[in-house]
Amino acid sequence: MTITWLGHSCFLLESGGFRALLDPFRDVPGLADVEAEADAVYCSHGHFDHAYTDRVRLTAGKKNPFTVTEIPTFHDGKGGALRGENTVRRFEAEGVSVVHLGDLGHQLSPEQVQAAGLCDALLLHPIISLRKSRMVVSGAGIGDFAHMAKGYVRRVFRDSRSIDRRVLFITYAGMDAQRLQYIQDLVQQHGPFERIYLQKASSAIASNCGPGTFGLLFMRKNDAVVHLSEMPESIK
């Protein structure tokens, strides 16, 4: 089986020449709308960034080699009251199992975990961190926006004594004013900053993270600050 990530929650699974497209999207910052040819399309829910099939060309005549198990879930932690339903799917072919979470918004129940079973690949949104000027995958989380935001902010400010409180940048993608204000309120609960700047994410970052995501950037008290005018000519 070949697994190709096309951005956001969209993946292409290929087995024996059969192509299954998962969660095609449109209007994701930094990414072109999905345009692909496939033998089958599976959408976790009906939102535009997970169910854009207008530019998907379906082919016919091939036998589907995938065994597909569907697990009903929700897009939020309120039983679907906020954002509706979501379908988690398990795909099996060639002795390989893949579980696609779509836009899961809550922790799975023991029964749902059992239905999903052990797998060789788990397809979900990663948590991206900046370490030594490099973007790395630092983990993955499951839950609604409020749950994930609180956990992320708490982890970032765990060592709060060393934080330089003068400036904080909140970089975001596809975030409305209400959620941006919610993030600022969360941040201020962990100690005030003198200035907070809201910055839309660049295309490179937004294409990896997708809409509804954010990151916090600040200095620590022991971080060295060097102005270009102070740098030796040999390394400018």
SEKOL-32139 format. One record per residue: residue number from 1; x, y negated, z negated of N, C-alpha, C in turn. Coordinates in nm, 2 decimals. Each point is the difference from the previous one (the first is absolute). Layout:
num;n_u;n_v;n_w;ca_u;ca_v;ca_w;c_u;c_v;c_w
NUM;X;Y;Z;X;Y;Z;X;Y;Z
...
REM end
This chain:
num;n_u;n_v;n_w;ca_u;ca_v;ca_w;c_u;c_v;c_w
1;0.08;0.12;0.00;-0.08;-0.12;0.00;0.09;-0.12;0.00
2;-0.04;-0.10;0.08;0.07;-0.13;0.00;-0.09;-0.11;-0.06
3;0.05;-0.08;-0.09;-0.07;-0.10;-0.06;0.06;-0.14;0.03
4;-0.07;-0.09;0.06;0.05;-0.13;0.04;-0.09;-0.11;-0.07
5;0.07;-0.09;-0.08;-0.07;-0.11;-0.06;0.00;-0.11;0.10
6;-0.12;-0.05;0.02;-0.03;-0.11;0.10;-0.02;-0.14;-0.08
7;0.02;0.00;-0.13;-0.02;-0.12;-0.07;-0.13;0.00;-0.08
8;0.00;-0.07;-0.12;-0.12;0.00;-0.09;-0.03;0.14;-0.04
9;-0.12;0.04;0.01;-0.04;0.14;-0.03;-0.02;0.09;0.12
10;0.05;-0.04;0.11;-0.02;0.07;0.13;0.12;0.10;0.02
11;-0.04;0.12;0.03;0.10;0.11;0.03;-0.04;0.08;0.12
12;0.09;0.05;0.07;-0.03;0.09;0.11;0.06;0.14;-0.03
13;-0.09;0.10;-0.01;0.04;0.14;-0.03;0.00;0.07;0.14
14;0.11;0.08;0.03;0.01;0.07;0.12;0.03;0.15;-0.03
15;-0.07;0.09;0.06;0.03;0.14;-0.01;-0.05;0.07;0.13
16;0.10;0.07;0.06;-0.03;0.07;0.12;-0.06;-0.08;0.11
17;0.04;-0.13;0.01;-0.05;-0.09;0.11;-0.13;-0.07;-0.04
18;-0.06;0.03;-0.11;-0.12;-0.06;-0.05;0.03;-0.12;-0.09
19;-0.06;-0.11;0.03;0.03;-0.12;-0.08;-0.12;-0.05;-0.08
20;0.02;-0.01;-0.13;-0.11;-0.05;-0.09;0.05;-0.14;-0.05
21;-0.09;-0.10;0.02;0.03;-0.13;-0.04;-0.07;-0.03;-0.12
22;0.06;-0.06;-0.11;-0.06;-0.03;-0.12;0.00;-0.15;-0.03
23;-0.12;-0.05;-0.03;-0.02;-0.14;-0.04;0.06;-0.10;0.09
24;-0.03;0.00;0.13;0.04;-0.11;0.09;-0.05;-0.14;-0.05
25;0.08;-0.10;0.02;-0.03;-0.13;-0.06;0.00;-0.12;0.10
26;-0.05;-0.11;-0.04;0.01;-0.13;0.07;0.02;-0.11;-0.11
27;0.05;-0.11;0.05;0.02;-0.12;-0.08;0.08;0.02;-0.13
28;0.10;0.08;0.01;0.10;0.02;-0.11;0.11;-0.10;0.02
29;0.04;-0.09;-0.09;0.10;-0.09;0.02;0.13;0.06;0.04
30;0.06;-0.05;0.10;0.13;0.05;0.05;0.00;0.12;0.09
31;-0.12;0.05;0.02;-0.01;0.12;0.09;-0.10;-0.02;0.11
32;0.03;0.06;0.12;-0.10;0.00;0.11;-0.11;0.09;-0.03
33;-0.12;-0.03;0.05;-0.11;0.10;-0.02;0.04;0.13;0.06
34;-0.05;0.11;-0.06;0.04;0.13;0.05;-0.06;0.03;0.13
35;0.08;0.04;0.09;-0.04;0.05;0.14;0.06;0.13;0.02
36;-0.07;0.11;0.01;0.06;0.13;0.01;-0.09;0.10;0.07
37;0.06;0.11;0.04;-0.08;0.11;0.06;0.01;0.12;-0.10
38;-0.12;0.06;-0.02;-0.01;0.10;-0.10;-0.10;0.10;0.04
39;0.01;0.12;-0.06;-0.10;0.11;0.02;-0.11;-0.01;-0.11
40;0.03;-0.06;-0.11;-0.10;-0.02;-0.11;0.03;-0.11;-0.08
41;-0.10;-0.07;-0.06;0.02;-0.12;-0.09;-0.07;0.03;-0.13
42;0.07;-0.03;-0.11;-0.05;0.02;-0.13;0.01;-0.14;-0.08
43;-0.11;-0.05;-0.05;0.00;-0.13;-0.07;-0.04;0.02;-0.14
44;0.07;-0.05;-0.10;-0.03;0.02;-0.14;-0.12;-0.07;-0.04
45;-0.03;-0.12;0.06;-0.12;-0.08;-0.02;-0.01;-0.10;0.11
46;-0.11;-0.08;0.00;-0.03;-0.08;0.11;0.06;-0.14;0.01
47;0.09;-0.04;-0.08;0.06;-0.13;0.00;0.08;-0.02;0.12
48;0.02;-0.13;0.05;0.07;-0.02;0.13;0.14;0.04;0.00
49;0.07;0.00;-0.12;0.14;0.04;0.00;0.02;0.15;-0.02
50;-0.11;0.08;0.01;0.01;0.14;-0.01;-0.09;0.08;0.10
51;-0.07;-0.08;0.08;-0.10;0.07;0.09;-0.01;-0.08;0.13
52;0.11;-0.04;0.06;-0.01;-0.08;0.12;0.03;0.10;0.12
53;-0.11;0.05;0.06;0.01;0.10;0.11;-0.02;-0.06;0.14
54;-0.02;-0.13;0.01;-0.03;-0.06;0.13;0.11;0.03;0.11
55;0.12;0.00;-0.05;0.12;0.02;0.09;0.06;0.14;-0.01
56;-0.08;0.10;-0.05;0.05;0.13;-0.01;-0.06;0.08;0.12
57;0.08;0.06;0.08;-0.05;0.08;0.12;0.00;0.15;-0.05
58;-0.12;0.05;0.00;-0.02;0.14;-0.04;0.01;0.10;0.12
59;0.08;0.10;-0.02;0.01;0.11;0.10;-0.08;0.12;-0.04
60;-0.03;0.08;0.09;-0.08;0.12;-0.03;0.06;0.13;0.05
61;-0.04;0.11;-0.04;0.04;0.13;0.05;0.10;0.07;-0.08
62;0.06;-0.06;-0.10;0.10;0.07;-0.08;-0.07;0.05;-0.13
63;0.04;0.12;-0.04;-0.05;0.06;-0.13;0.07;-0.07;-0.12
64;-0.08;-0.04;-0.09;0.06;-0.07;-0.12;0.07;0.11;-0.09
65;0.13;-0.01;-0.02;0.07;0.10;-0.08;0.00;-0.03;-0.15
66;-0.06;-0.12;-0.04;0.00;-0.04;-0.14;-0.12;0.05;-0.07
67;0.03;0.06;-0.12;-0.11;0.02;-0.09;-0.01;-0.12;-0.09
68;-0.12;-0.06;0.00;-0.02;-0.12;-0.07;-0.10;0.01;-0.12
69;0.05;-0.04;-0.12;-0.09;0.00;-0.12;-0.02;-0.14;-0.04
70;-0.13;-0.03;-0.02;-0.04;-0.14;-0.04;-0.04;-0.01;-0.14
71;0.06;-0.10;-0.07;-0.03;-0.02;-0.15;-0.06;-0.14;-0.01
72;-0.13;-0.01;-0.03;-0.07;-0.13;-0.02;0.06;-0.08;-0.12
73;0.04;-0.12;0.02;0.05;-0.09;-0.10;-0.06;-0.14;0.01
74;0.06;-0.09;-0.07;-0.05;-0.14;0.01;0.12;-0.10;0.03
75;-0.04;-0.11;0.06;0.10;-0.11;0.03;0.03;-0.09;-0.11
76;-0.06;0.02;-0.12;0.02;-0.08;-0.11;-0.02;0.08;-0.13
77;0.03;-0.06;-0.11;-0.02;0.07;-0.13;-0.13;-0.01;-0.06
78;-0.10;-0.04;0.07;-0.14;-0.02;-0.05;-0.10;0.09;0.07
79;0.05;0.12;0.04;-0.10;0.09;0.07;-0.04;-0.04;0.13
80;0.07;-0.09;0.07;-0.03;-0.05;0.13;-0.09;-0.12;0.00
81;-0.03;-0.05;-0.12;-0.09;-0.12;-0.01;0.06;-0.13;0.06
82;0.14;0.00;0.00;0.06;-0.12;0.05;0.04;0.01;0.15
83;0.06;0.11;0.04;0.05;0.01;0.14;-0.05;0.13;0.07
84;-0.08;0.08;-0.06;-0.06;0.11;0.08;0.08;0.13;-0.02
85;-0.03;0.09;0.08;0.06;0.14;-0.01;0.13;0.01;0.08
86;0.07;0.11;-0.03;0.13;0.03;0.07;0.01;0.15;0.01
87;0.06;0.05;0.11;0.01;0.14;0.02;0.15;0.04;0.00
88;0.04;0.08;-0.10;0.13;0.06;0.00;0.00;0.13;0.09
89;0.10;0.02;0.08;0.00;0.12;0.09;0.13;0.07;-0.02
90;-0.02;0.13;0.00;0.12;0.10;0.00;0.00;0.06;0.14
91;0.12;-0.01;0.07;0.02;0.06;0.13;0.10;0.12;-0.01
92;-0.03;0.11;0.06;0.09;0.11;0.00;0.02;0.06;0.14
93;0.13;0.02;0.03;0.03;0.06;0.13;0.15;0.04;0.00
94;0.03;0.11;0.06;0.14;0.05;0.01;0.06;0.03;-0.14
95;-0.09;0.03;-0.10;0.05;0.03;-0.13;0.04;-0.13;-0.08
96;-0.04;-0.11;0.05;0.03;-0.13;-0.06;-0.13;-0.07;-0.04
97;0.00;-0.05;-0.12;-0.12;-0.07;-0.05;0.03;-0.15;-0.03
98;-0.10;-0.09;0.05;0.02;-0.14;-0.02;-0.13;-0.05;-0.06
99;0.01;-0.09;-0.10;-0.12;-0.07;-0.06;0.01;-0.15;0.03
100;-0.10;-0.05;0.06;-0.02;-0.14;0.03;-0.10;-0.06;-0.09
101;0.05;-0.11;-0.08;-0.09;-0.06;-0.10;-0.09;-0.11;0.05
102;0.03;-0.05;0.12;-0.08;-0.11;0.06;0.02;-0.12;-0.09
103;-0.10;-0.06;-0.06;0.01;-0.11;-0.08;-0.07;0.03;-0.14
104;0.06;0.10;-0.06;-0.05;0.05;-0.13;0.01;-0.11;-0.10
105;-0.11;-0.02;-0.08;0.00;-0.11;-0.10;0.00;0.05;-0.14
106;0.02;0.12;-0.03;-0.01;0.05;-0.14;0.08;0.13;-0.02
107;0.02;0.04;-0.12;0.07;0.12;-0.03;-0.09;0.12;0.04
108;0.06;0.10;0.05;-0.08;0.12;0.04;-0.04;0.08;-0.13
109;-0.12;0.05;0.00;-0.05;0.09;-0.10;0.08;0.13;0.01
110;0.00;0.09;-0.11;0.06;0.13;0.01;-0.06;0.08;0.12
111;-0.13;-0.01;0.02;-0.06;0.08;0.11;0.05;-0.05;0.13
112;0.01;-0.13;0.02;0.05;-0.06;0.13;0.15;0.04;0.02
113;0.08;0.00;-0.11;0.14;0.04;0.02;0.01;0.15;0.04
114;-0.09;0.08;-0.06;0.00;0.14;0.04;-0.04;0.02;0.14
115;-0.10;-0.08;0.05;-0.04;0.01;0.14;0.11;-0.04;0.09
116;0.07;-0.11;-0.03;0.11;-0.05;0.08;0.12;0.10;0.00
117;0.02;0.07;-0.11;0.11;0.10;-0.01;0.14;-0.05;0.01
118;0.09;0.09;-0.01;0.14;-0.03;0.03;0.02;-0.03;0.14
119;0.09;-0.09;0.04;0.03;-0.03;0.14;0.14;-0.03;0.03
120;0.04;0.01;0.12;0.13;-0.03;0.05;0.03;-0.15;0.02
121;-0.11;-0.07;0.03;0.01;-0.15;0.02;-0.12;-0.07;-0.05
122;0.02;-0.11;-0.07;-0.11;-0.08;-0.05;0.01;-0.14;0.06
123;-0.11;-0.03;0.08;0.00;-0.12;0.08;-0.07;-0.11;-0.07
124;0.07;-0.11;-0.05;-0.06;-0.11;-0.07;0.09;-0.12;0.01
125;-0.05;-0.11;-0.06;0.08;-0.13;0.00;0.11;0.01;-0.10
126;0.13;-0.03;0.04;0.10;0.00;-0.10;0.01;-0.13;-0.07
127;0.07;0.00;-0.12;0.04;-0.12;-0.07;0.14;-0.04;0.05
128;0.01;-0.12;0.06;0.13;-0.04;0.06;0.07;-0.10;-0.10
129;0.13;0.02;-0.03;0.07;-0.09;-0.09;0.13;-0.05;0.08
130;0.04;-0.12;-0.04;0.12;-0.06;0.05;0.11;0.03;-0.10
131;0.10;0.08;0.04;0.12;0.03;-0.08;0.13;-0.03;0.07
132;0.07;-0.09;-0.05;0.13;-0.04;0.06;-0.02;-0.03;0.15
133;-0.10;-0.08;0.02;-0.03;-0.06;0.14;-0.05;0.11;0.09
134;-0.04;0.12;-0.05;-0.05;0.10;0.09;-0.14;0.04;-0.05
135;-0.09;0.02;0.10;-0.14;0.05;-0.04;0.01;0.15;-0.02
136;-0.05;0.05;-0.11;0.00;0.14;-0.03;-0.14;0.04;-0.05
137;-0.04;0.13;0.01;-0.12;0.05;-0.06;0.03;0.03;-0.14
138;-0.07;-0.06;-0.09;0.02;0.02;-0.14;-0.11;0.08;-0.07
139;-0.10;0.04;0.07;-0.10;0.08;-0.06;-0.13;-0.01;0.07
140;-0.11;0.06;-0.05;-0.13;-0.01;0.05;-0.10;0.00;-0.11
141;-0.11;-0.06;0.03;-0.10;-0.01;-0.11;-0.14;0.01;0.06
142;-0.10;0.04;-0.09;-0.13;0.02;0.04;-0.09;-0.08;-0.09
143;-0.10;-0.07;0.05;-0.10;-0.07;-0.09;-0.05;-0.12;0.08
144;-0.10;-0.07;-0.06;-0.05;-0.12;0.06;0.10;-0.11;-0.01
145;-0.04;-0.12;0.06;0.10;-0.11;0.01;0.03;-0.05;-0.14
146;-0.10;-0.01;-0.09;0.03;-0.06;-0.13;0.10;0.09;-0.08
147;-0.03;0.13;0.01;0.09;0.10;-0.07;0.14;0.00;0.05
148;0.01;0.00;0.13;0.14;0.00;0.06;0.07;-0.13;-0.03
149;-0.07;-0.12;0.01;0.06;-0.13;-0.02;0.05;-0.01;-0.14
150;-0.08;0.04;-0.10;0.04;-0.01;-0.14;0.12;0.09;-0.03
151;0.01;0.12;0.06;0.11;0.09;-0.02;0.13;-0.06;0.06
152;-0.01;-0.05;0.12;0.11;-0.05;0.07;0.06;-0.12;-0.08
153;-0.09;-0.10;-0.03;0.05;-0.12;-0.07;0.06;0.04;-0.14
154;-0.06;0.09;-0.07;0.06;0.05;-0.12;0.14;0.06;0.01
155;0.02;0.08;0.11;0.13;0.06;0.02;0.10;-0.11;0.04
156;-0.04;-0.09;0.08;0.10;-0.11;0.05;0.05;-0.08;-0.12
157;-0.09;-0.03;-0.09;0.03;-0.09;-0.11;0.04;0.08;-0.13
158;0.04;0.12;0.01;0.03;0.09;-0.11;0.11;-0.07;-0.08
159;0.11;-0.04;0.07;0.11;-0.06;-0.07;-0.01;-0.15;0.02
160;-0.10;-0.06;-0.07;-0.03;-0.14;0.02;0.10;-0.10;-0.06
161;0.08;0.04;-0.09;0.09;-0.09;-0.07;0.11;-0.05;0.10
162;0.03;0.07;0.10;0.11;-0.04;0.09;-0.05;-0.08;0.12
163;-0.13;-0.02;0.01;-0.06;-0.07;0.12;0.02;-0.15;-0.01
164;0.04;-0.05;0.12;0.01;-0.15;0.01;-0.14;-0.05;0.03
165;-0.06;-0.08;-0.09;-0.14;-0.04;0.01;-0.02;-0.12;0.09
166;0.10;-0.05;0.07;-0.02;-0.12;0.07;-0.08;0.02;0.13
167;0.02;0.11;0.08;-0.07;0.01;0.12;-0.04;0.15;0.02
168;-0.12;0.02;0.05;-0.05;0.13;0.04;-0.07;-0.01;0.14
169;0.04;0.10;0.09;-0.07;0.01;0.13;-0.09;0.12;0.00
170;-0.13;-0.02;0.04;-0.09;0.11;0.02;-0.02;0.01;0.15
171;0.06;0.11;0.05;-0.01;0.03;0.14;-0.11;0.09;0.03
172;-0.09;-0.02;0.09;-0.12;0.08;0.02;-0.03;0.02;0.15
173;-0.09;0.10;0.02;-0.05;0.03;0.14;-0.15;0.03;-0.01
174;-0.08;-0.07;0.08;-0.14;0.03;0.01;-0.07;-0.02;-0.14
175;0.03;-0.10;-0.07;-0.06;-0.02;-0.14;-0.09;-0.12;0.00
176;-0.12;0.01;-0.05;-0.09;-0.12;-0.01;0.03;-0.08;-0.12
177;-0.06;-0.12;-0.01;0.03;-0.10;-0.10;-0.03;0.06;-0.14
178;-0.11;0.08;-0.01;-0.04;0.05;-0.13;0.10;0.10;-0.06
179;0.06;0.08;0.09;0.10;0.10;-0.05;0.13;-0.07;-0.03
180;0.03;-0.11;0.08;0.13;-0.07;-0.03;-0.01;-0.07;-0.13
181;-0.12;-0.05;-0.04;-0.02;-0.07;-0.13;0.01;0.11;-0.11
182;-0.05;0.12;0.03;0.00;0.11;-0.10;0.15;0.03;-0.03
183;0.08;0.01;0.11;0.14;0.03;-0.02;0.07;-0.11;-0.08
184;-0.02;-0.12;0.03;0.06;-0.11;-0.08;-0.04;0.00;-0.14
185;-0.12;0.04;-0.03;-0.05;0.01;-0.14;0.07;0.11;-0.07
186;0.02;0.12;0.07;0.07;0.11;-0.06;0.15;-0.04;-0.03
187;0.06;-0.07;0.09;0.14;-0.04;-0.02;0.01;-0.09;-0.12
188;-0.09;-0.09;-0.01;0.01;-0.10;-0.11;-0.02;0.07;-0.14
189;-0.06;0.11;0.00;-0.02;0.08;-0.13;0.13;0.05;-0.05
190;0.10;0.02;0.09;0.13;0.05;-0.04;0.10;-0.11;-0.02
191;-0.04;-0.13;-0.01;0.08;-0.11;-0.03;0.00;-0.10;0.12
192;-0.02;-0.12;-0.03;-0.01;-0.10;0.10;0.12;-0.03;0.08
193;-0.02;-0.03;0.13;0.11;-0.05;0.09;-0.03;-0.15;0.03
194;0.11;-0.07;0.01;-0.01;-0.15;0.03;-0.07;-0.02;0.13
195;0.04;0.08;0.10;-0.05;-0.02;0.14;-0.03;0.14;0.06
196;-0.12;0.01;0.06;-0.04;0.12;0.07;-0.03;-0.03;0.14
197;0.07;0.06;0.10;-0.02;-0.02;0.14;-0.07;0.12;0.06
198;-0.11;-0.02;0.08;-0.06;0.11;0.08;0.05;0.00;0.14
199;0.05;0.11;0.04;0.07;0.02;0.13;-0.06;0.12;0.08
200;-0.05;-0.03;0.11;-0.04;0.11;0.09;0.11;0.09;0.04
201;-0.01;0.13;0.00;0.10;0.09;0.03;0.04;-0.01;0.15
202;0.13;0.02;0.03;0.04;0.01;0.14;-0.06;0.12;0.07
203;0.01;0.00;0.13;-0.05;0.11;0.08;0.07;0.13;-0.04
204;0.13;0.00;-0.03;0.07;0.12;-0.03;-0.05;0.06;-0.13
205;-0.02;-0.08;-0.10;-0.05;0.05;-0.13;-0.15;0.04;0.01
206;-0.08;-0.09;0.07;-0.14;0.03;0.00;-0.03;0.13;0.08
207;0.08;0.03;0.10;-0.02;0.12;0.08;0.02;0.13;-0.08
208;0.09;-0.01;-0.10;0.02;0.12;-0.09;-0.10;0.01;-0.11
209;-0.05;-0.12;-0.05;-0.08;0.00;-0.12;-0.15;0.00;0.04
210;-0.04;-0.07;0.10;-0.14;-0.01;0.04;-0.08;-0.11;-0.08
211;-0.12;-0.02;0.04;-0.08;-0.10;-0.07;-0.04;0.04;-0.14
212;-0.02;-0.11;-0.09;-0.03;0.03;-0.14;0.11;0.03;-0.09
213;0.13;-0.03;0.05;0.11;0.03;-0.08;0.08;-0.13;-0.04
214;0.08;0.01;-0.10;0.08;-0.12;-0.05;0.13;0.05;-0.07
215;0.09;-0.10;-0.01;0.12;0.03;-0.07;0.05;-0.13;-0.08
216;0.08;0.02;-0.10;0.05;-0.11;-0.08;0.15;-0.01;0.01
217;0.04;-0.13;0.02;0.15;-0.02;0.02;0.04;-0.12;-0.09
218;0.10;0.03;-0.08;0.05;-0.10;-0.10;0.15;0.03;-0.03
219;0.06;-0.10;-0.06;0.14;0.02;-0.04;0.01;0.04;-0.15
220;0.11;0.07;-0.03;0.03;0.03;-0.14;0.11;-0.09;-0.05
221;0.01;-0.02;-0.13;0.08;-0.10;-0.06;0.15;0.02;0.03
222;0.04;0.13;0.02;0.14;0.03;0.03;0.03;0.01;0.15
223;-0.10;-0.02;0.08;0.03;0.00;0.15;0.08;-0.11;0.04
224;0.10;0.03;0.08;0.09;-0.11;0.05;-0.06;-0.07;0.12
225;0.01;-0.14;-0.01;-0.05;-0.08;0.11;0.12;-0.07;0.06
226;0.02;0.02;0.13;0.11;-0.06;0.07;-0.05;-0.08;0.12
227;0.03;-0.12;0.01;-0.04;-0.09;0.11;0.10;0.03;0.12
228;-0.06;-0.02;0.12;0.09;0.02;0.12;0.12;-0.08;0.00
229;-0.01;-0.13;-0.06;0.11;-0.09;0.00;0.12;0.05;-0.09
230;-0.04;0.09;-0.09;0.10;0.05;-0.10;0.07;0.13;0.05
231;-0.05;0.06;0.11;0.05;0.12;0.05;0.13;-0.01;0.07
232;0.10;0.09;-0.01;0.12;-0.01;0.07;-0.03;0.01;0.15
233;0.09;-0.07;0.08;-0.02;-0.01;0.14;0.00;0.14;0.07
234;0.08;0.09;-0.06;0.02;0.13;0.05;-0.12;0.09;0.00
235;-0.10;-0.03;-0.08;-0.12;0.09;-0.01;-0.13;-0.08;0.04
236;0.02;-0.12;0.05;-0.12;-0.08;0.04;-0.06;0.06;0.13
REM end
